Amino acid sequence: MSTFHKIQRVKGVSDVLSREYGARQHIEQQLLSHFYQYGYAPLASPILEHSELYLRKSGEDIIARMYDFQYRNRRLCLRPEMTASIIRAYLDQLYDEPMPTRLCYAGSVFRYEKPQRARYRQFTQVGVELIGASGALAEGEIMHLACTGLDRIGIQQYQLVMGHIGILTEFLNHIGLEGQLRSFLIFNMELLRKQGQGLSELLDRIHTIYPMFQRSSDDSAPFTENTLNENRSQKLIDLLKHMDESEARQAVIDFLFSLNITLDSNRDENEIVDRLLSKIRRDEQIPRLNKAIQFMHDLSQLNGTAETVLREAERLAEAYELSRAPLEQIAQLIQVLRAYGLDQTKLTLDLGLSRGLQYYTGAMFEIYHTGKSEAGQLCGGGRYDDLIHTLGGPKTPATGFAYGLERLYLALEAEQHLKTADFIPQVLVIPLEGEELSDSIRIAQQLRDQALRVEMTIRERSLKSSLQYADRRGIPYVLILGSQERAADQVRLREMGTRTESLCDLTTAIRHIKEAVNV
């Protein structure tokens, strides 16, 4: 018995067969048509990009899951998300266009995920970017567009969850937390919500010196020469910490010179000294870090109706002596959404919301399916006013969002609102043996010209076998062309569902089929 070796599909990606393909295509076309009505122009970007495009500002969550590789001395990747690609294309091709610039897109993205239902390594994002507009009107348009897009394709059970990263970033700046720790905390806001104070245990991933300062001194330890040297070093460190920048820098250089230590000539002297002083002073970050974690814990608890959360957020801002500006921005945005007619029961304000991308700078949002499905999060987006500057352009406000197409499919399937496109032929043309081939081709083409989906048998098989084929394929109508029928300028029309046949002219057959299949 012969066997053959099948090549399996790559784990985490899927073959999309005709039924699902048609439904996805319908969803995508409906959403893009919706975006066009608001003035968003389509843009297609390449799947292959330079890795640097994402390494600059996408965040550890995406960078760790990129399909990133070296090819002929170039570092390339399969795009892990669409926004950076669209902004790169904007800077390349559309920078001189009048602002605001409205762009929309649909395309595949790639991330090394753990494969499971609703989470794939190749998936499709459909979304928009609004470039060159700041303020609540721009953000309101984006959130309204995201919600009404779901309405348009038939998803009814969803919840809009809105947050604002500005509250947290302002606090972290206010207490003077260093940039590396600040980015780490913002990225791990969701982890703090789940694990509470346990977040501090993860800091050694990016800040190896942190655990050293967390250890409490052991007064019972014996006094040794090492202890004495540690005390002397600590005195020197304390002295440097209390000097101003220029004095401390010169003191380090003089100290190294007195010990006959020469700095590496391949590296900038000031850079080495600055990094050394930064490490010496880093322990000052520990109390700030603890304060930041406590604030994040308090902030993450503010989750509920807009009115209630804003009231509690006012108290939190007052307790920590923070500016009310981010809260005022949220209030303005809620007013815009009300003006658009958003059902307020579908709005949740969550000030602990933190998305995985590091480029968000203001209002953010996610939309979740609330029906009985595995779809989960359907959509996400927000304001990213620094990204264009990070990618080489001027400081430019921007905001946008993207749907996950596969998740929209699951949500529609669960709500039984899925519209599938039918790719099954509506007619099978069967020329009987000896029938003139050109006549059969002409008739099949006439049917296609009437917008019907038509197959013609191209294998040598009996009439019985051809009818069995039509049955198995689910083809509802068959036209049988034999010499007797053609001599009378007629065709034999067979309805496969009822097994009935009739002789008629081609025009009558076409009219009957079109009425039956609603073409």
C-alpha positions as CSV (number, residue, x, y, z in Angstrom):
1,M,0.0,0.0,0.0
2,S,1.5,3.3,-1.1
3,T,1.6,6.3,1.2
4,F,2.7,9.9,0.7
5,H,4.1,12.5,3.0
6,K,1.9,15.5,3.6
7,I,3.5,18.9,4.4
8,Q,1.6,20.3,7.3
9,R,0.6,24.0,7.6
10,V,2.7,26.1,9.9
11,K,1.5,26.0,13.5
12,G,-0.6,29.0,14.5
13,V,-1.8,29.9,11.0
14,S,-5.0,28.8,9.3
15,D,-6.3,27.9,5.8
16,V,-9.5,30.0,5.2
17,L,-11.9,27.9,3.2
18,S,-14.6,29.4,1.0
19,R,-17.5,29.8,3.5
20,E,-15.4,31.7,6.0
21,Y,-13.5,33.5,3.3
22,G,-16.7,34.9,1.9
23,A,-17.9,36.0,5.3
24,R,-14.6,37.7,6.2
25,Q,-14.5,39.4,2.8
26,H,-18.0,40.8,3.4
27,I,-17.0,42.1,6.9
28,E,-13.9,43.8,5.5
29,Q,-15.8,45.4,2.6
30,Q,-18.5,46.6,4.9
31,L,-16.0,48.2,7.3
32,L,-13.9,49.8,4.6
33,S,-17.1,51.2,3.0
34,H,-18.1,52.6,6.4
35,F,-14.7,54.3,6.7
36,Y,-15.0,55.8,3.2
37,Q,-18.2,57.6,4.3
38,Y,-16.2,59.5,6.9
39,G,-13.5,60.6,4.5
40,Y,-10.9,57.9,5.2
41,A,-8.9,56.9,2.1
42,P,-7.5,53.4,1.7
43,L,-3.8,52.7,1.9
44,A,-2.0,49.3,1.5
45,S,1.4,48.9,3.0
46,P,3.9,46.0,2.5
47,I,4.0,43.0,4.8
48,L,7.8,43.2,4.9
49,E,9.3,46.1,6.8
50,H,12.6,47.1,8.4
51,S,12.7,45.8,12.0
52,E,13.8,49.3,13.2
53,L,10.4,50.6,12.4
54,Y,8.9,48.6,15.4
55,L,12.0,48.5,17.6
56,R,11.8,52.3,18.2
57,K,8.5,52.5,19.9
58,S,6.2,49.4,19.7
59,G,6.8,48.1,23.2
60,E,8.3,44.9,24.6
61,D,5.1,42.9,24.2
62,I,5.2,43.2,20.4
63,I,9.0,43.2,20.0
64,A,9.3,39.9,21.8
65,R,6.8,38.3,19.4
66,M,8.1,39.7,16.1
67,Y,9.0,37.5,13.2
68,D,12.4,39.2,13.0
69,F,15.3,38.0,10.8
70,Q,18.6,39.0,9.1
71,Y,18.7,38.7,5.3
72,R,21.7,39.9,3.2
73,N,22.9,42.2,6.0
74,R,19.5,43.7,6.5
75,R,17.3,43.3,9.6
76,L,13.8,42.7,8.4
77,C,10.5,41.5,9.9
78,L,6.9,40.6,9.1
79,R,4.9,43.5,10.3
80,P,3.4,42.8,13.8
81,E,0.9,45.6,13.6
82,M,-0.3,48.2,11.1
83,T,0.0,51.6,12.7
84,A,3.7,52.0,12.4
85,S,3.6,50.8,8.8
86,I,0.9,53.3,7.9
87,I,2.8,56.2,9.6
88,R,6.0,55.2,7.8
89,A,4.1,55.2,4.5
90,Y,2.5,58.6,5.4
91,L,6.0,60.1,6.0
92,D,7.3,58.6,2.8
93,Q,4.4,59.6,0.5
94,L,1.8,61.8,2.1
95,Y,3.6,64.2,4.3
96,D,2.7,67.2,2.1
97,E,-1.0,66.4,2.1
98,P,-3.3,68.9,3.9
99,M,-4.1,67.9,7.5
100,P,-5.9,66.2,9.0
101,T,-5.1,63.1,6.9
102,R,-7.5,60.3,7.2
103,L,-6.3,56.8,6.2
104,C,-7.9,53.3,6.4
105,Y,-6.5,49.9,5.7
106,A,-6.9,46.1,5.9
107,G,-4.0,43.7,6.0
108,S,-2.3,40.7,7.6
109,V,0.0,41.0,10.6
110,F,2.2,38.4,12.2
111,R,3.0,37.8,15.9
112,Y,4.5,34.7,17.6
113,E,1.5,34.0,19.8
114,K,0.6,30.8,21.7
115,P,-2.0,29.4,19.3
116,Q,-5.5,29.1,20.6
117,R,-9.1,30.0,19.7
118,A,-9.3,33.7,18.7
119,R,-5.5,34.1,18.9
120,Y,-3.4,33.3,15.8
121,R,0.1,34.0,14.5
122,Q,-1.2,35.5,11.3
123,F,-4.3,37.6,11.6
124,T,-6.0,40.5,9.9
125,Q,-6.3,44.1,11.1
126,V,-8.8,46.5,9.7
127,G,-8.6,50.1,10.9
128,V,-8.0,53.8,10.5
129,E,-5.5,56.5,11.4
130,L,-6.4,60.1,11.9
131,I,-3.2,62.2,11.5
132,G,-2.8,65.9,12.3
133,A,-5.7,66.5,14.7
134,S,-5.7,66.8,18.5
135,G,-8.4,67.1,21.0
136,A,-11.7,65.4,22.0
137,L,-13.4,65.9,18.6
138,A,-10.7,63.8,16.9
139,E,-10.7,61.1,19.6
140,G,-14.5,61.1,19.6
141,E,-14.7,60.6,15.9
142,I,-12.3,57.6,16.2
143,M,-14.3,56.0,19.0
144,H,-17.6,56.7,17.3
145,L,-16.3,55.2,14.1
146,A,-15.2,52.0,15.9
147,C,-18.6,51.5,17.6
148,T,-20.7,52.3,14.5
149,G,-18.5,50.0,12.4
150,L,-19.6,47.2,14.7
151,D,-23.2,48.3,14.3
152,R,-22.9,48.3,10.6
153,I,-21.7,44.7,10.3
154,G,-24.3,43.5,12.8
155,I,-22.5,43.1,16.1
156,Q,-24.9,44.3,18.8
157,Q,-23.4,43.0,22.1
158,Y,-20.2,45.0,22.8
159,Q,-18.8,47.3,25.5
160,L,-16.5,50.3,24.9
161,V,-13.8,50.5,27.6
162,M,-12.0,53.9,27.7
163,G,-8.9,55.0,29.6
164,H,-6.2,57.7,29.5
165,I,-2.5,57.0,29.9
166,G,-1.9,60.7,30.6
167,I,-2.9,60.3,34.2
168,L,-0.2,57.8,34.9
169,T,2.5,59.4,32.9
170,E,1.9,62.7,34.5
171,F,2.3,61.1,38.0
172,L,5.5,59.2,37.1
173,N,7.0,62.4,35.6
174,H,5.8,64.3,38.7
175,I,7.7,62.1,41.1
176,G,10.8,62.0,38.9
177,L,10.9,58.3,38.0
178,E,13.6,57.5,35.5
179,G,12.6,56.7,31.9
180,Q,13.4,52.9,31.9
181,L,11.4,52.3,35.0
182,R,8.6,54.6,33.8
183,S,8.2,52.7,30.6
184,F,8.3,49.3,32.4
185,L,5.5,50.4,34.8
186,I,3.3,51.8,32.1
187,F,3.7,48.6,30.0
188,N,2.9,46.4,33.1
189,M,-0.1,48.3,34.4
190,E,-2.4,45.3,33.5
191,L,-0.1,43.0,35.5
192,L,-0.4,45.2,38.5
193,R,-4.2,45.0,38.3
194,K,-4.0,41.2,38.4
195,Q,-1.1,40.7,40.9
196,G,-1.1,43.9,43.1
197,Q,2.2,44.7,44.7
198,G,3.8,41.6,43.0
199,L,4.8,43.8,40.1
200,S,7.9,45.0,42.0
201,E,9.3,41.4,41.8
202,L,9.5,41.7,38.1
203,L,11.7,44.8,38.1
204,D,14.9,42.9,38.0
205,R,14.1,42.0,34.4
206,I,15.1,45.5,33.4
207,H,16.8,47.0,36.5
208,T,19.3,44.6,37.9
209,I,20.4,46.9,40.7
210,Y,16.9,47.1,42.1
211,P,16.9,43.9,44.3
212,M,20.1,45.1,46.0
213,F,18.3,48.1,47.5
214,Q,15.4,46.0,48.5
215,R,17.5,43.9,50.9
216,S,17.3,45.1,54.5
217,S,20.6,45.3,56.4
218,D,21.5,42.5,58.8
219,D,22.6,44.0,62.1
220,S,23.7,40.6,63.4
221,A,26.3,40.1,60.6
222,P,29.9,40.0,61.8
223,F,32.0,43.1,61.2
224,T,34.7,42.2,58.7
225,E,37.2,43.9,56.4
226,N,34.7,43.6,53.6
227,T,32.1,45.4,55.7
228,L,34.6,48.2,56.4
229,N,35.3,48.5,52.6
230,E,31.6,48.5,51.9
231,N,31.1,51.3,54.5
232,R,33.9,53.4,52.9
233,S,32.4,52.8,49.4
234,Q,29.0,53.8,50.8
235,K,30.5,57.1,52.2
236,L,32.0,57.9,48.8
237,I,28.7,57.1,47.1
238,D,26.8,59.3,49.6
239,L,29.3,62.1,48.9
240,L,28.8,61.9,45.2
241,K,25.1,61.8,45.5
242,H,25.0,65.2,47.3
243,M,27.3,66.9,44.8
244,D,25.9,68.7,41.8
245,E,26.4,67.2,38.3
246,S,29.6,69.0,37.3
247,E,31.3,68.5,40.7
248,A,30.4,64.8,40.8
249,R,31.6,64.2,37.3
250,Q,35.0,65.9,37.9
251,A,35.3,64.1,41.3
252,V,34.9,60.7,39.5
253,I,37.5,61.6,36.8
254,D,40.0,62.8,39.4
255,F,39.4,59.7,41.6
256,L,40.0,57.4,38.6
257,F,43.2,59.4,37.6
258,S,44.5,59.1,41.2
259,L,44.3,55.3,41.0
260,N,46.0,55.4,37.6
261,I,42.8,54.0,35.8
262,T,42.5,55.0,32.2
263,L,39.1,55.2,30.5
264,D,38.6,53.2,27.3
265,S,39.6,55.5,24.5
266,N,37.0,54.0,22.2
267,R,34.2,55.4,24.4
268,D,33.2,58.9,25.3
269,E,34.6,59.8,28.7
270,N,31.6,61.9,29.7
271,E,29.2,59.1,28.7
272,I,31.0,56.6,30.9
273,V,31.1,58.9,33.9
274,D,27.4,59.9,33.4
275,R,26.4,56.2,33.4
276,L,28.4,55.5,36.5
277,L,26.8,58.5,38.3
278,S,23.4,57.3,37.1
279,K,24.0,53.9,38.7
280,I,25.2,55.4,41.9
281,R,22.2,57.6,42.3
282,R,19.7,54.9,41.2
283,D,18.8,53.9,44.7
284,E,17.0,57.2,45.0
285,Q,14.4,55.7,42.6
286,I,13.4,53.0,45.1
287,P,11.1,55.1,47.3
288,R,9.7,56.8,44.1
289,L,9.1,53.4,42.6
290,N,7.2,52.2,45.7
291,K,5.1,55.3,45.6
292,A,4.4,54.8,41.9
293,I,3.3,51.2,42.5
294,Q,0.9,52.4,45.2
295,F,-0.5,55.1,42.9
296,M,-0.9,52.5,40.1
297,H,-2.7,50.2,42.4
298,D,-5.1,53.0,43.4
299,L,-5.6,54.1,39.8
300,S,-6.3,50.5,38.6
301,Q,-9.3,50.4,41.0
302,L,-11.1,53.2,39.1
303,N,-13.3,51.2,36.8
304,G,-17.0,51.7,36.2
305,T,-19.5,54.3,34.9
306,A,-18.0,57.5,33.6
307,E,-19.7,59.7,36.3
308,T,-18.5,57.6,39.2
309,V,-15.0,57.1,38.0
310,L,-14.4,60.7,37.2
311,R,-15.6,61.7,40.7
312,E,-13.2,59.2,42.3
313,A,-10.4,60.3,40.0
314,E,-10.8,63.9,41.2
315,R,-10.2,62.8,44.7
316,L,-7.1,60.8,43.7
317,A,-5.7,63.7,41.8
318,E,-6.2,65.9,44.8
319,A,-4.6,63.4,47.1
320,Y,-1.5,63.2,44.9
321,E,-1.5,66.8,44.0
322,L,-1.8,66.2,40.2
323,S,-3.1,68.3,37.4
324,R,-6.7,67.9,36.4
325,A,-5.9,68.3,32.7
326,P,-6.2,64.5,31.8
327,L,-9.5,64.3,33.6
328,E,-10.8,67.4,31.8
329,Q,-9.8,65.8,28.5
330,I,-11.8,62.6,29.4
331,A,-14.9,64.7,30.4
332,Q,-14.7,66.5,27.1
333,L,-14.4,63.3,25.2
334,I,-17.4,61.8,26.9
335,Q,-19.4,64.9,25.9
336,V,-18.4,64.3,22.3
337,L,-19.5,60.7,22.5
338,R,-22.8,61.7,23.9
339,A,-23.3,64.2,21.0
340,Y,-22.7,61.3,18.6
341,G,-25.5,59.4,20.4
342,L,-23.4,56.6,22.0
343,D,-25.5,54.5,24.3
344,Q,-24.0,55.4,27.7
345,T,-24.7,51.9,29.1
346,K,-22.1,50.6,26.5
347,L,-19.4,52.9,28.0
348,T,-17.0,51.9,30.8
349,L,-14.3,54.2,32.1
350,D,-11.2,52.3,33.2
351,L,-8.3,54.4,34.4
352,G,-6.2,51.3,34.8
353,L,-6.3,50.5,31.1
354,S,-2.9,50.0,29.6
355,R,-2.4,48.7,26.1
356,G,0.7,46.7,25.0
357,L,2.1,49.4,22.7
358,Q,4.4,52.0,24.2
359,Y,3.5,54.8,21.8
360,Y,0.1,55.8,23.4
361,T,0.1,59.3,24.9
362,G,-3.5,60.1,25.7
363,A,-7.0,58.6,25.5
364,M,-7.1,54.9,24.8
365,F,-9.9,52.4,24.3
366,E,-10.7,48.8,23.7
367,I,-14.0,47.2,22.6
368,Y,-15.1,43.8,24.0
369,H,-17.7,41.4,22.8
370,T,-20.2,40.8,25.6
371,G,-22.0,38.0,24.0
372,K,-21.4,34.2,24.4
373,S,-18.3,33.9,22.2
374,E,-14.6,33.5,22.5
375,A,-14.0,36.7,20.5
376,G,-13.0,38.7,23.6
377,Q,-11.4,42.0,22.5
378,L,-12.7,43.1,19.1
379,C,-10.9,46.4,18.7
380,G,-8.3,48.7,20.3
381,G,-6.7,52.1,19.7
382,G,-5.9,55.5,21.1
383,R,-3.8,58.7,20.8
384,Y,-0.1,58.4,19.8
385,D,1.2,62.0,19.5
386,D,4.9,61.0,19.7
387,L,5.1,58.2,17.2
388,I,5.5,60.3,14.0
389,H,8.4,62.2,15.7
390,T,9.9,58.9,16.8
391,L,9.9,57.7,13.2
392,G,11.6,60.7,11.9
393,G,8.9,63.3,11.3
394,P,7.9,66.4,13.2
395,K,5.8,66.4,16.4
396,T,2.3,65.6,15.0
397,P,-0.9,64.6,16.8
398,A,-2.5,61.3,15.7
399,T,-5.0,58.8,16.8
400,G,-6.5,55.6,15.4
401,F,-7.7,52.0,16.0
402,A,-7.8,48.5,14.5
403,Y,-10.3,45.7,14.6
404,G,-9.2,42.0,14.6
405,L,-11.1,40.6,11.7
406,E,-11.0,37.0,12.9
407,R,-12.6,38.1,16.2
408,L,-15.3,40.0,14.5
409,Y,-16.1,36.8,12.6
410,L,-16.4,34.8,15.9
411,A,-18.6,37.5,17.4
412,L,-21.0,37.6,14.4
413,E,-21.1,33.8,14.4
414,A,-22.0,33.8,18.1
415,E,-24.8,36.3,17.5
416,Q,-26.0,34.4,14.5
417,H,-25.6,37.5,12.3
418,L,-22.9,36.1,10.0
419,K,-23.4,36.8,6.3
420,T,-21.7,34.2,4.2
421,A,-20.9,34.6,0.5
422,D,-21.9,31.6,-1.6
423,F,-19.3,30.3,-4.0
424,I,-21.2,27.2,-5.1
425,P,-22.1,27.2,-8.8
426,Q,-25.7,27.8,-9.6
427,V,-25.7,26.0,-12.9
428,L,-23.9,23.0,-14.3
429,V,-23.9,22.8,-18.1
430,I,-23.6,19.2,-19.3
431,P,-23.0,18.6,-23.1
432,L,-23.9,15.1,-24.0
433,E,-21.5,13.0,-26.1
434,G,-21.3,14.1,-29.6
435,E,-22.7,17.6,-28.9
436,E,-20.8,20.5,-30.6
437,L,-18.4,21.8,-28.0
438,S,-18.5,25.4,-29.2
439,D,-22.3,25.5,-28.7
440,S,-21.9,24.4,-25.1
441,I,-19.2,27.0,-24.4
442,R,-21.4,29.7,-25.9
443,I,-24.4,28.8,-23.8
444,A,-22.3,28.6,-20.6
445,Q,-20.9,32.0,-21.4
446,Q,-24.4,33.5,-22.0
447,L,-25.4,32.3,-18.5
448,R,-22.3,33.9,-17.0
449,D,-23.1,37.1,-18.7
450,Q,-26.3,37.1,-16.7
451,A,-24.3,37.2,-13.5
452,L,-24.8,33.5,-12.8
453,R,-22.1,31.2,-11.5
454,V,-21.7,28.4,-14.0
455,E,-19.6,25.3,-14.4
456,M,-19.4,23.2,-17.5
457,T,-18.4,19.5,-17.3
458,I,-14.8,19.2,-18.7
459,R,-14.2,15.5,-17.8
460,E,-15.4,12.6,-19.9
461,R,-18.1,11.1,-17.8
462,S,-21.6,9.8,-18.2
463,L,-24.8,11.8,-17.7
464,K,-25.4,9.8,-14.5
465,S,-22.0,10.6,-13.2
466,S,-22.4,14.3,-14.0
467,L,-25.7,14.5,-12.2
468,Q,-24.1,12.8,-9.2
469,Y,-21.3,15.4,-9.2
470,A,-23.9,18.2,-9.3
471,D,-25.7,16.6,-6.3
472,R,-22.4,16.3,-4.3
473,R,-21.5,19.9,-5.0
474,G,-24.9,21.2,-4.2
475,I,-25.5,22.8,-7.6
476,P,-29.2,23.5,-7.8
477,Y,-29.7,23.6,-11.6
478,V,-28.4,21.5,-14.5
479,L,-28.7,22.3,-18.3
480,I,-28.4,19.2,-20.4
481,L,-27.4,19.8,-24.0
482,G,-28.0,16.9,-26.4
483,S,-28.5,16.7,-30.1
484,Q,-32.2,16.3,-29.8
485,E,-32.6,19.4,-27.6
486,R,-30.3,21.5,-29.8
487,A,-32.1,20.5,-33.0
488,A,-35.2,22.0,-31.5
489,D,-33.2,25.1,-30.3
490,Q,-34.0,24.1,-26.7
491,V,-32.3,23.0,-23.5
492,R,-33.3,20.4,-20.9
493,L,-33.5,22.2,-17.5
494,R,-33.2,19.9,-14.5
495,E,-34.0,21.1,-10.9
496,M,-31.8,19.0,-8.7
497,G,-33.8,19.6,-5.5
498,T,-37.1,18.2,-7.0
499,R,-35.5,15.9,-9.7
500,T,-37.9,17.5,-12.2
501,E,-36.9,18.2,-15.8
502,S,-38.5,20.4,-18.5
503,L,-37.7,21.4,-22.1
504,C,-37.5,25.1,-22.8
505,D,-35.7,27.7,-24.8
506,L,-32.5,29.2,-23.3
507,T,-34.1,32.6,-22.5
508,T,-36.8,30.9,-20.4
509,A,-34.3,28.7,-18.6
510,I,-32.2,31.7,-17.7
511,R,-35.2,33.7,-16.4
512,H,-36.4,30.8,-14.3
513,I,-32.9,30.2,-12.8
514,K,-32.3,33.9,-12.0
515,E,-35.7,34.2,-10.3
516,A,-35.1,31.1,-8.2
517,V,-31.6,32.1,-7.0
518,N,-32.5,35.8,-6.6
519,V,-30.0,37.2,-9.1
